[in-house]
Amino acid sequence: MKDTLVKVLFFVIILVSLLGFFTSAMALIAGVLFTLFFGNPYQEYTKKAFKLFLKIAIIGLGFGMFFKETLKTSKEAFIITVISIFLTITIGLLLTKALRLEKKLGYLISSGTAICGGSAIAAISPIINAKGKNISLALGIVFLLNSIALLLFPSVGEWLDLTQEQFGLWCAIAIHDTSSVVGASLDYGEEALKVATTTKLARTLWIIPLSLFSMFLFKGKNSKIKFPFFILYFIIAIAINSYFSLPKELTNTLVLMAKRLMVLTLFLVGLEISVKELKTIGPKPILLGLSLWIFVSIFSLLYIIY
């Protein structure tokens, strides 16, 4: 009986998310609380669904964008993207050595902070032959800091009176995972969402040069590089919206559905945050992840403002 009620509640939350009654933060908190009190009744499926829904939502958001503004945003964000990635990886390697952390664990945390959280960790892990435990620890830290950022950034943005463009750029640089970047900017405003999504996806492409650097650093000659193909579909969606006269009602509906799906995705992200696993991480990996996150958050914020 209890299992049935838990499953019913699970699908009720999914329905509430899709109907637009949850904000991004509320969906994430709902996921964390659900897994804390009831566990995840569909863990095998939610992990796959989270990745799939994120990609579909990102592609859907492309139907609300145009090439001209997208290219402009990408050009403006290029310099800060390059500088922040270089500094984060460099400082991460130095701190890993100073804290006497295992090199591969430190590198995974640094890569996740530098580019796009879980996606970067998943891409880099096979290249450096990382152990399963190190992958889990790095993902746990990224998910924890993502959750804090999603809840914290909108309030800080309003307190500092950041414009939507400034906030969107800050989210894309300083928040690890694409889902949390989009989630934080989703509640801040339409323009913030466009800037954040475009900048973050352009940043995600840096997985490719980082993968090549990882091969050199860890001597992984036979490793394969995974290209994030869903970004191509996102670009195709922008192209269709830019060069074909689609009905406004259709594109508005597609974007709205993508936003609702992103909120649902954040509920699924919350389900992945395990308090038990976080307790096993230990202080040093958390200190590394927290230090890098604070650095990139403050550095990027100062760069954007001044």
C-alpha distance (Angstrom), angle and dihedral (degrees) to the residues before:
residue distance angle dihedral
M1 . . .
K2 3.82 . .
D3 3.82 91.7 .
T4 3.80 90.2 51.9
L5 3.82 92.3 51.2
V6 3.82 90.8 48.4
K7 3.80 90.7 52.2
V8 3.81 91.7 47.0
L9 3.83 90.2 50.9
F10 3.82 89.1 48.3
F11 3.81 92.4 57.2
V12 3.81 92.3 41.6
I13 3.83 89.0 58.4
I14 3.81 90.0 48.2
L15 3.82 89.9 52.0
V16 3.82 92.3 46.7
S17 3.82 89.8 50.9
L18 3.80 93.4 50.1
L19 3.82 92.6 47.0
G20 3.80 91.1 57.2
F21 3.81 100.3 -112.5
F22 3.82 92.7 123.3
T23 3.79 128.3 67.9
S24 3.81 117.6 -143.9
A25 3.81 91.9 -98.1
M26 3.81 92.8 47.9
A27 3.81 91.4 51.5
L28 3.79 92.4 50.3
I29 3.82 92.7 47.9
A30 3.81 90.0 47.2
G31 3.80 89.6 55.1
V32 3.81 93.5 48.4
L33 3.82 92.9 47.9
F34 3.80 93.1 44.2
T35 3.79 94.5 54.0
L36 3.83 90.5 42.0
F37 3.82 94.9 55.4
F38 3.80 103.6 25.9
G39 3.79 107.2 16.4
N40 3.80 121.8 -132.7
P41 3.83 111.5 -63.0
Y42 3.80 91.9 -169.2
Q43 3.81 103.0 36.1
E44 3.79 94.5 142.2
Y45 3.81 91.0 56.0
T46 3.81 102.0 35.7
K47 3.82 93.0 61.0
K48 3.80 90.8 56.4
A49 3.81 92.5 40.2
F50 3.81 92.2 51.9
K51 3.82 92.5 57.2
L52 3.81 93.6 43.0
F53 3.82 95.6 46.2
L54 3.81 91.8 47.7
K55 3.81 91.3 55.3
I56 3.82 93.5 45.4
A57 3.82 91.6 48.1
I58 3.81 92.3 49.9
I59 3.82 91.3 49.9
G60 3.81 89.9 48.5
L61 3.81 91.5 53.3
G62 3.81 87.9 57.3
F63 3.82 88.9 71.8
G64 3.80 88.3 67.7
M65 3.81 95.2 54.7
F66 3.80 137.9 76.5
F67 3.81 129.3 -144.8
K68 3.78 96.2 -122.8
E69 3.80 95.6 57.3
T70 3.82 92.1 37.7
L71 3.83 93.1 55.5
K72 3.80 90.7 45.0
T73 3.80 91.3 53.1
S74 3.82 92.4 46.1
K75 3.82 92.2 51.6
E76 3.80 93.1 48.2
A77 3.81 91.7 49.6
F78 3.82 96.7 44.7
I79 3.82 98.8 89.4
I80 3.81 96.8 46.1
T81 3.82 89.6 45.1
V82 3.81 93.1 54.5
I83 3.81 94.3 43.9
S84 3.81 94.8 46.3
I85 3.83 93.8 48.3
F86 3.81 92.6 48.1
L87 3.81 93.9 47.2
T88 3.81 94.7 43.8
I89 3.81 94.0 51.8
T90 3.82 92.3 43.8
I91 3.80 95.2 47.7
G92 3.81 89.8 42.4
L93 3.80 92.4 56.4
L94 3.82 91.4 46.6
L95 3.83 93.0 48.5
T96 3.82 91.1 46.2
K97 3.79 88.5 57.6
A98 3.82 93.5 43.3
L99 3.82 92.5 49.8
R100 3.83 90.9 43.9
L101 3.77 91.5 -126.5
E102 3.77 122.4 160.0
K103 3.81 105.0 -84.8
K104 3.81 96.4 -129.4
L105 3.82 93.2 49.6
G106 3.81 91.3 48.8
Y107 3.79 90.9 47.4
L108 3.82 92.8 51.2
I109 3.82 91.5 51.0
S110 3.82 90.6 46.7
S111 3.82 92.3 48.3
G112 3.80 92.2 48.4
T113 3.80 90.9 50.6
A114 3.81 94.2 44.1
I115 3.80 99.4 51.3
C116 3.79 126.4 5.0
G117 3.77 114.0 -28.4
G118 3.79 116.0 -127.5
S119 3.81 94.1 13.3
A120 3.80 92.2 57.4
I121 3.80 92.1 45.2
A122 3.81 90.8 50.0
A123 3.81 91.5 48.8
I124 3.80 96.7 45.2
S125 3.84 98.1 41.5
P126 3.85 98.1 76.9
I127 3.79 91.6 41.9
I128 3.82 92.9 58.7
N129 3.85 94.0 33.0
A130 3.80 92.2 -120.7
K131 3.80 119.5 -170.2
G132 3.80 119.3 -110.6
K133 3.80 92.0 -115.3
N134 3.81 92.4 53.4
I135 3.80 90.5 50.3
S136 3.82 90.9 50.6
L137 3.81 92.7 47.9
A138 3.81 93.0 49.0
L139 3.81 91.9 47.3
G140 3.82 91.1 47.5
I141 3.81 92.0 54.1
V142 3.81 92.2 46.0
F143 3.81 92.8 49.3
L144 3.82 90.9 48.5
L145 3.82 94.6 50.5
N146 3.82 90.8 42.4
S147 3.79 89.6 56.8
I148 3.80 92.6 49.7
A149 3.82 91.2 47.7
L150 3.79 93.6 49.5
L151 3.81 90.6 53.6
L152 3.82 96.8 38.7
F153 3.81 107.5 38.9
P154 3.85 100.5 66.4
S155 3.82 91.0 53.1
V156 3.81 92.2 47.3
G157 3.80 90.4 47.1
E158 3.80 91.8 53.3
W159 3.81 92.2 43.9
L160 3.83 90.9 53.0
D161 3.81 90.0 42.2
L162 3.81 92.4 -126.3
T163 3.78 116.8 -177.7
Q164 3.79 117.0 -119.0
E165 3.82 90.6 -105.2
Q166 3.81 91.8 50.8
F167 3.79 93.0 46.7
G168 3.81 93.8 47.3
L169 3.80 91.5 51.0
W170 3.82 91.9 46.0
C171 3.82 91.9 51.4
A172 3.81 92.1 49.4
I173 3.81 92.5 51.9
A174 3.81 102.3 36.3
I175 3.84 104.8 36.2
H176 3.78 116.2 74.9
D177 3.79 108.6 -146.1
T178 3.79 126.9 53.2
S179 3.81 92.7 -132.8
S180 3.81 92.5 56.8
V181 3.83 92.1 43.3
V182 3.79 90.7 55.1
G183 3.81 91.8 40.4
A184 3.81 94.3 53.6
S185 3.81 94.1 45.6
L186 3.82 92.5 42.4
D187 3.81 91.1 70.6
Y188 3.83 93.9 41.0
G189 3.80 98.6 60.6
E190 3.79 148.4 -64.9
E191 3.82 95.6 -89.9
A192 3.80 92.2 46.3
L193 3.80 89.1 53.1
K194 3.82 93.0 52.3
V195 3.83 94.0 47.5
A196 3.81 93.1 44.8
T197 3.81 95.0 48.0
T198 3.80 95.3 46.1
T199 3.81 94.4 45.5
K200 3.79 94.1 44.9
L201 3.79 94.4 50.3
A202 3.80 91.1 47.6
R203 3.81 86.4 50.8
T204 3.81 90.4 50.7
L205 3.81 89.9 63.0
W206 3.80 87.3 67.5
I207 3.81 86.0 77.6
I208 3.82 85.9 85.2
P209 3.85 98.8 59.2
L210 3.81 89.3 37.6
S211 3.81 89.3 54.5
L212 3.81 90.3 52.3
F213 3.81 90.3 49.0
S214 3.82 89.5 48.7
M215 3.81 90.5 54.2
F216 3.79 89.5 53.4
L217 3.81 94.5 44.5
F218 3.81 95.8 47.2
K219 3.82 97.9 28.0
G220 3.83 94.0 -121.1
K221 3.81 99.9 159.7
N222 3.82 97.3 162.5
S223 3.81 96.0 48.6
K224 3.80 122.4 120.4
I225 3.80 124.2 -133.8
K226 3.81 117.1 -134.8
F227 3.79 115.9 -144.0
P228 3.84 115.4 -150.5
F229 3.83 95.4 -124.0
F230 3.81 94.6 179.7
I231 3.82 87.5 74.5
L232 3.82 88.1 65.7
Y233 3.81 89.5 55.5
F234 3.82 89.0 49.0
I235 3.83 88.7 54.4
I236 3.82 90.7 47.4
A237 3.83 89.4 52.6
I238 3.83 89.8 52.7
A239 3.83 90.0 48.0
I240 3.82 92.2 51.2
N241 3.80 90.8 49.2
S242 3.81 91.6 46.1
Y243 3.81 101.3 46.7
F244 3.82 105.0 27.0
S245 3.78 124.7 66.3
L246 3.78 98.5 -124.1
P247 3.81 117.1 177.0
K248 3.81 110.7 -94.8
E249 3.81 90.1 -131.3
L250 3.84 90.0 57.9
T251 3.82 96.3 49.4
N252 3.83 91.7 43.5
T253 3.81 89.8 51.8
L254 3.82 92.7 48.2
V255 3.82 91.6 49.9
L256 3.82 92.0 46.4
M257 3.82 90.9 50.4
A258 3.82 89.8 48.5
K259 3.82 91.0 52.2
R260 3.80 91.9 49.4
L261 3.81 90.3 47.6
M262 3.81 89.4 51.1
V263 3.81 90.1 54.2
L264 3.82 88.9 51.8
T265 3.82 88.8 48.4
L266 3.81 89.6 56.5
F267 3.81 89.7 53.8
L268 3.81 87.5 54.7
V269 3.83 89.9 47.4
G270 3.81 88.7 54.8
L271 3.80 89.8 53.9
E272 3.81 88.9 60.3
I273 3.82 93.5 59.0
S274 3.80 106.1 96.2
V275 3.81 118.1 -170.3
K276 3.80 89.7 -159.0
E277 3.81 92.4 55.9
L278 3.81 92.3 45.4
K279 3.82 89.8 55.5
T280 3.82 90.3 58.1
I281 3.81 95.2 53.5
G282 3.81 98.7 84.3
P283 3.82 129.1 -145.3
K284 3.83 102.3 -80.4
P285 3.84 99.4 60.8
I286 3.81 89.7 44.2
L287 3.81 90.3 48.7
L288 3.81 90.1 52.2
G289 3.80 93.8 48.0
L290 3.80 93.1 44.1
S291 3.82 93.4 47.3
L292 3.81 92.9 50.6
W293 3.80 92.1 45.7
I294 3.81 93.3 49.7
F295 3.80 90.4 46.9
V296 3.81 95.8 50.6
S297 3.83 91.5 42.5
I298 3.81 94.6 53.0
F299 3.81 95.1 37.7
S300 3.81 94.1 50.3
L301 3.81 93.0 43.4
L302 3.81 92.4 52.7
Y303 3.81 91.0 44.9
I304 3.81 92.0 51.4
I305 3.81 95.6 45.5
Y306 3.81 98.8 41.8
